[in-house]
């Protein structure tokens, strides 16, 4: 018997990716909702396909809250390696910013 290849809808792809990134970030639905400026019910409805087509504005707000490009939420063809590399770069950037004040000292000019 041939296996049928079911093409995922944009809503399914978006829901799966939001769940994946929310869990990677360690966010609850409520935390993500707060960061994205939407209700927890909105996050729940998107993740459980109750809202079949969330607005682009809502998905953009969620992407911002998750600190990922919009493409990471709406595309199904991004490889795990690309996603992992993106996370590593973001982590490295945060470490650099956190360490910057320690490594760069501002010298005060002596006044006469």
N, C-alpha and C positions, 0 to 999 in steps of 0.2 A: 504494500500500500504506500502511495506517495504521501509524504508529509506536506501539508499545505503551509506555505510561507505567509503568515498573517502580517501585513504591513501595519505598523502602529500608527495611530492617529497622532496629530500634534499634541492633543490634550494628554494622551497616554505618555508620550515622550516627556512632555513638560512635567507632568506629575511625578514620574519616575525620577527625573533629574532633580527636582526640588527635594524629594525625599532623600535621595542620595547625598546631596550637598548639605541639607539640613542636619543629617546624621553625622556627616564628616565634621561639621562645625560644632557638633555637640549641642545643638539648639533644640529646644522643645518647640512645639507648634506655637505656643504663646510667645516665646522669646523671638522667634522669627517674625511673627505677626507684629510685635512691638517694634522691632527694628525696621520692618518694611512699611509701617504705618497703615496696616490693615487689621481686620479682626482675626481672631484665632479661627473663627468659623470659616472665613475666606480661605485660609491656609488648608483647613480640613477639607473644605469642598473641592479645592483644586486637587489636592493629593488623592482624594477618593473619587474623582471624576464626577462629582455631583454638579460642579460648574463646568460644563463641557468646553466653553471657550472663555477663559479669563481674559480680561482686557490686557492689551500690550503694556499699558501703564502699570498695572498691577504686577505683571511678570517682570517688568524692568525694576520696579521697587524691590521685589523679592531678590532679583539678581544683585542689586546694590547691597541689600542687607546681607546676602551670602558672600559678598565680595568676589563675585565671578562675573565674567562677561555674559551678556544675554545669550550668546550662542551656546554656552554650556548648559542652558536650561531648555533650549528649544531644538537642539540638534541631537540626533541619535547616533551619528557616525563619528563622534569624537572618541579617539582611543583612550584607553585607561592610562597609557604612557603620557599623553598630552595633559590629561587632567592631573596626574601625579606631578609632572614637571611644573605645572602652573602653581600647585600647592607649595612645592619646594621653593619656588621663586618668591612667592608671597611671604613664606616663613623667613627666608633669608632677608628680604627687604625689611620685615618687622624687626629682625635681630639687629640689622645695621642701624636702624633708627633708634632702637633702644640703647645701643652702645655708643651712639654718636656723642651724647653729652659727656661721657667719660673720656673719650679719646680726643675731643676738641675742647681745649680750655681757652677761654677768652682772657687775654691779659689786659688788665686795666692800666691806662696811662697814668703815670705819676703827674700830679699837679704841682706847680711851683708854689 
